[in-house]
């Protein structure tokens, strides 16, 4: 699961082939305003990140067709608790009034990590500016496993609900839908009783107009207290091209899409950390800077590692001329 939703305002993506009724459900930023929004980040995020994501472990119970996880050589990697604590301590020197997004997810099911509640307690204690987002594919939202999230004020829970019929769910995620529906019904009941104040946001890929309407009708009728957003598929970079086929099958090839190749990227204002402790270029970079000493957060201060990309934030060059970014059309 990618964290790109965390970093961009939820605006419609007019370049995608949605009907007018469904446009407001698309969460990718508009091509027409993306560059302006990226430039605006220089006002507050040159030295401190807009978003921090930490992959505490590489373990998932899904086999999503568009995710690197099923074939990833990083399977089984786990960040040590001392390294996680060190990174949080590094970040704690940021000014308390610097607001930033924080999530502990990447190509994993975060709730499979039994340390997750403890890790988030440390974030709450050490990082007053963190706006926390939880992620799940829905399978682990069992009774007694997630209710602790309610103690994090202002938090959001993103649920990757990639389909609302059995065949498509199996095709996209590799497992059936029933247990997810049961779990989401329980979460909705808690919200209805006022016992789970966390905002719940369902996320699905956009595949077609018919699929978008189906998702909207099903989710708004069954879970009216949840919000729903559809987002285009994106192609991973850094040793993986997963998602590229789905993207090409569902995204209109329009001039605006091609124009993104000449945009700067808002991801240059983020800090993403793999379970190995190495930073990555962005939220959809599978390989990251593994093996490059200066990007190893076990050896270097987290904000020093963030500082290595300062020149990108200062200059905002076209991504087409930046190593590893040249062919990317994703608006993260």
C-alpha positions in Angstrom: 0.0 0.0 0.0 1.3 3.3 -0.9 1.3 6.4 1.3 0.7 8.9 -1.6 -2.8 9.6 -0.4 -1.3 11.2 2.8 0.7 13.8 0.9 -1.7 15.4 -1.5 -5.0 17.3 -1.0 -8.0 15.2 -2.0 -8.9 16.9 -5.2 -10.4 15.5 -8.4 -8.1 14.3 -11.2 -9.7 15.7 -14.2 -7.4 13.8 -16.6 -8.9 10.5 -15.6 -11.8 8.9 -17.5 -14.5 9.3 -14.8 -18.0 10.5 -15.2 -18.9 13.9 -13.8 -20.7 12.1 -10.9 -17.6 10.2 -10.0 -15.0 12.8 -10.5 -15.1 14.0 -6.8 -14.2 10.5 -5.7 -10.7 10.6 -7.3 -8.0 11.5 -4.8 -5.1 12.2 -7.1 -4.1 15.9 -7.3 -5.1 17.8 -10.5 -2.4 18.2 -13.1 -3.3 21.8 -13.6 -2.5 22.8 -10.0 0.1 20.2 -9.0 3.2 22.3 -9.7 1.8 25.3 -7.8 1.1 23.1 -4.8 4.6 21.6 -4.9 6.2 25.0 -5.0 4.1 26.2 -2.0 5.8 23.5 0.1 9.0 25.4 0.0 7.4 27.8 2.5 7.6 25.2 5.4 9.2 21.9 4.3 12.7 22.8 3.1 14.3 21.5 6.4 11.5 19.4 7.9 9.5 16.9 5.9 5.9 17.1 4.8 5.4 13.4 5.3 7.3 10.7 7.2 6.6 7.0 6.5 8.4 4.1 8.2 8.1 0.5 7.1 8.4 -1.4 10.4 8.4 -4.8 8.7 7.9 -6.3 5.3 5.1 -8.7 5.9 1.6 -8.9 4.3 -1.2 -11.4 4.1 -2.3 -10.1 0.7 -0.9 -10.7 -2.8 -2.0 -7.6 -4.6 -1.4 -7.7 -8.4 -0.2 -4.1 -8.4 2.1 -4.3 -5.4 5.8 -5.4 -5.3 5.3 -7.4 -2.1 4.6 -10.9 -3.6 7.9 -10.8 -5.5 9.9 -8.6 -3.2 13.4 -9.8 -2.1 12.8 -7.8 1.0 10.1 -10.1 2.4 10.6 -10.8 6.0 12.7 -7.7 6.7 12.0 -6.1 10.1 13.2 -2.8 11.6 14.6 -3.3 15.0 12.8 -1.6 17.9 16.0 0.4 18.9 16.3 1.7 15.3 12.7 2.8 15.2 13.1 4.6 18.5 16.3 6.2 17.3 14.5 7.6 14.2 11.7 9.0 16.3 14.2 10.6 18.7 15.9 12.2 15.7 12.7 13.6 14.4 11.8 15.0 17.9 14.1 18.0 17.4 11.6 19.4 14.8 9.7 22.4 16.1 6.4 21.3 17.8 4.4 23.5 15.6 5.7 21.8 12.4 2.7 19.7 11.3 3.5 16.7 9.2 1.9 13.4 8.1 3.2 10.2 9.8 2.4 6.6 8.9 4.0 3.2 9.6 3.2 1.5 6.4 4.5 0.6 2.9 4.4 -2.8 1.3 3.0 -4.5 4.4 -0.1 -5.0 6.5 0.9 -2.8 9.5 -1.4 -4.6 11.9 0.7 -7.8 11.5 3.4 -6.0 13.6 2.6 -6.6 17.2 4.7 -3.6 18.2 2.4 -1.1 16.3 0.5 0.2 19.3 3.7 0.7 21.3 5.3 2.4 18.3 2.4 4.8 17.9 2.5 5.6 21.6 6.1 6.7 21.2 5.2 8.9 18.2 2.5 10.5 20.3 4.9 11.2 23.2 7.8 12.5 21.1 6.3 14.1 18.0 3.6 16.6 18.9 3.4 17.8 15.3 2.7 14.4 13.8 -0.7 13.9 12.2 -1.1 10.1 12.3 -2.5 7.9 9.5 -3.1 4.2 10.0 -3.3 1.8 7.1 -4.9 -1.7 6.7 -6.2 -4.0 4.1 -9.1 -4.7 6.5 -8.2 -8.3 7.4 -6.7 -7.5 10.8 -9.4 -5.1 12.0 -10.6 -7.8 14.4 -12.2 -7.2 17.7 -9.6 -6.1 20.2 -6.9 -5.5 17.6 -7.4 -1.9 16.5 -9.5 0.0 19.1 -6.4 1.5 20.6 -6.2 3.8 17.5 -9.1 5.8 19.0 -6.7 7.3 21.5 -4.8 9.2 18.8 -6.6 12.5 18.4 -7.0 13.7 14.8 -5.9 10.3 13.3 -7.2 8.7 10.2 -7.6 5.0 9.3 -7.1 4.3 5.6 -8.5 0.9 4.4 -7.4 -0.5 1.1 -10.8 -1.9 -0.1 -9.9 -2.6 -3.7 -13.2 -4.2 -4.7 -16.7 -4.9 -3.4 -17.4 -8.1 -5.3 -15.7 -11.5 -4.6 -14.2 -12.1 -8.1 -12.5 -8.7 -8.4 -11.3 -8.8 -4.8 -9.6 -12.1 -5.4 -8.2 -10.9 -8.7 -6.7 -7.7 -7.2 -5.8 -8.8 -3.7 -5.4 -12.6 -3.8 -8.0 -13.4 -1.1 -11.7 -13.3 -0.5 -13.9 -10.4 0.6 -16.1 -11.9 3.4 -13.8 -11.4 6.4 -13.1 -7.8 5.3 -16.8 -7.0 5.1 -17.4 -8.4 8.6 -14.5 -6.4 10.0 -15.6 -3.1 8.4 -19.1 -3.6 9.6 -17.8 -3.9 13.1 -15.7 -0.7 12.7 -18.8 1.1 11.4 -20.8 0.0 14.4 -18.3 1.4 16.7 -18.3 4.7 14.9 -22.1 4.8 14.9 -22.0 4.3 18.7 -19.4 7.1 19.0 -16.8 4.7 20.3 -14.3 5.2 17.4 -13.6 8.9 16.6 -10.9 8.1 14.1 -11.9 9.2 10.6 -12.2 6.1 8.3 -11.3 6.5 4.7 -11.8 3.7 2.1 -9.4 3.6 -0.8 -9.8 1.7 -4.1 -8.2 1.9 -7.5 -10.1 3.5 -10.4 -10.7 0.9 -13.1 -13.8 2.0 -15.0 -16.8 4.2 -14.8 -19.0 1.2 -14.0 -16.6 0.0 -11.2 -16.5 3.5 -9.7 -20.3 3.7 -9.5 -20.4 0.2 -8.0 -17.9 1.2 -5.3 -19.7 4.4 -4.5 -23.2 2.9 -4.3 -22.1 -0.1 -2.2 -19.9 1.8 0.2 -22.2 4.8 0.8 -25.1 2.5 1.5 -23.4 0.0 3.7 -21.0 2.4 5.6 -22.4 5.9 5.4 -20.0 7.1 8.2 -16.9 6.2 6.1 -15.5 8.3 3.2 -14.6 6.8 -0.1 -11.9 7.8 -2.6 -10.8 6.2 -5.8 -7.3 6.8 -7.2 -5.5 5.9 -10.4 -3.1 3.0 -10.5 0.6 4.0 -10.5 3.7 2.2 -11.6 6.4 1.4 -8.9 10.0 2.4 -9.5 13.3 1.2 -8.2 13.6 -2.4 -9.2 9.8 -2.9 -9.7 7.3 -1.9 -12.3 4.3 -3.4 -10.6 1.1 -1.4 -11.2 2.3 -0.3 -14.6 0.1 -2.7 -16.6 -3.0 -1.8 -14.6 -2.3 1.9 -15.0 -1.9 1.6 -18.8 -5.2 -0.3 -18.9 -7.2 2.2 -17.0 -5.7 5.7 -17.5 -6.4 7.9 -20.4 -3.3 8.7 -22.4 -3.8 12.5 -22.5 -1.5 15.4 -23.0 -1.8 16.3 -19.3 -0.5 12.9 -18.2 2.5 13.2 -20.4 3.1 16.7 -19.1 3.8 15.3 -15.6 7.1 14.0 -16.9 8.3 17.6 -16.9 6.9 18.4 -13.4 9.0 18.6 -10.2 7.8 16.2 -7.5 6.2 16.9 -4.2 7.7 13.6 -2.9 11.0 15.5 -2.6 9.5 17.0 0.6 9.0 13.6 2.2 11.1 11.1 4.2 10.4 7.5 3.5 12.3 4.7 5.4 12.4 1.0 4.5 12.5 -1.7 7.2 16.2 -2.0 6.5 16.7 1.6 7.8 17.6 3.0 4.4 15.7 6.0 2.9 14.0 5.9 -0.5 13.5 8.4 -3.2 9.7 8.4 -2.8 6.7 6.4 -1.6 6.7 4.2 -4.7 10.4 3.4 -4.8 10.8 -0.3 -3.9 14.6 -0.4 -3.8 15.5 2.9 -2.2 19.1 3.8 -1.5 20.0 0.4 0.0 23.8 0.1 0.3 24.5 3.9 0.1 25.9 4.7 3.5 24.7 8.3 3.7 21.1 7.2 3.4 21.4 4.7 6.2 19.3 6.0 9.2 21.0 3.5 11.5 24.2 5.5 11.1 23.0 9.0 10.4 20.5 11.5 11.8 17.1 11.3 10.1 17.1 15.0 9.3 20.6 14.8 7.9 19.4 12.1 5.5 16.4 14.3 4.6 18.9 17.1 4.0 20.6 15.2 1.2 17.7 16.0 -1.1 17.6 19.7 -0.1 18.9 20.7 -3.6 15.7 19.3 -5.2 13.5 21.3 -2.9 15.6 24.4 -3.6 15.7 24.1 -7.3 12.5 22.1 -8.1 13.9 20.8 -11.4 11.8 18.8 -13.9 11.7 15.2 -12.8 12.7 14.1 -16.3 16.3 15.2 -15.5 16.5 13.6 -12.0 18.0 10.1 -11.7 15.3 7.6 -10.9 12.5 10.0 -11.5 12.7 10.5 -15.3 9.9 8.3 -16.4 7.5 8.8 -13.5 4.0 10.3 -14.1 2.7 9.8 -10.6 1.4 12.8 -8.7 2.4 11.9 -5.1 
